[in-house]
Amino acid sequence: MRSGSALAFLFVLLLLAAPSSAQLSAAKEGPVVYGHHHVNATSIAAHSTFWVDTLGGVPITIGGRQIVKFPNVLVFLREQAPTGGSIGTTADHLGLAVPDLRPVIDKLKAGGYRMITRDSVPADWAVSDDITRSPAGGRPIAFVLGPDDLKVELVQIADQKAPAMLQHVHFFGPERDEMQAWYVKVFGARAGAPAPGARFLTAALPGVSLNFSASPAPVVGTKGRVVDHVGFEIDDLPTFLKKLDAMGIRPENVRQVPDLGIAIAFITDPWGTLIELTEGLDKIQ
């Protein structure tokens, strides 16, 4: 179904200029790609307003499940009051790329969402009209707090064609280097060196950057929070599960989901991030 991963790192860069797609277009570029965010929502209507009306996602319903599509990520919305927001968990925030921050920020503020850029970056970073960038350079970024205190980072990619698309997932924990090494080992992500002035490490999979920061405060796992779990799409899930077993990682809840046409399994990383593994999610239109 997918070719080898030799072009995965280059694809991450090229993807940012790619047009919008109705599915996981990066899936053909490697045996493991990022697949979905699973959100616990006090109100699906409120989250739909945020993800669809404000950020430009495309809503679909399959098997009674309400899903919002962006290029290279599906956001599953489950009506269940979360036990807390994303800040303070191992999955601190989700990242989307947009062509121009200013109109997106204006739309968010008009919708009553709170911009938290100043609270989310170091004190020596200049913030102007809710936008900042690293003193060492880098792309303009902004942070917003969505429904149920879901933190989202917006990254400006000026030549991007899609109104919004997956850019990164940002993990926080006490062992930044060990977290990066675990995701490289388990999922075959390509480790990146810290950029000048960056506070985090990265690991690339087709279509997404996995970012890892050392948390200044204790964090908790994701299960039950607004970002309940993250998801990776796997080519040949049974073989991948055998690989995990050989590593001493025991998958749970391994089963078929006929109404979605996919196979799934769950694991938890050593720091408490719940992870769903899927095969077939890339076929959802």
Beta strands, then each sheet from edge to edge (+ up, - down):
strand 1: 32-41
strand 2: 58-62
strand 3: 65-70
strand 4: 73-79
strand 5: 91-98
strand 6: 114-115
strand 7: 127-128
strand 8: 131-132
strand 9: 141-145
strand 10: 151-156
strand 11: 165-173
strand 12: 190-192
strand 13: 200-205
strand 14: 208-214
strand 15: 227-234
strand 16: 252-257
strand 17: 262-268
strand 18: 274-279
sheet 1: 2+ 3- 4+ 1+ 15- 18- 17+ 16-
sheet 2: 6+ 9- 10+ 5+ 11- 14- 13+ 12-
sheet 3: 7+ 8-
end
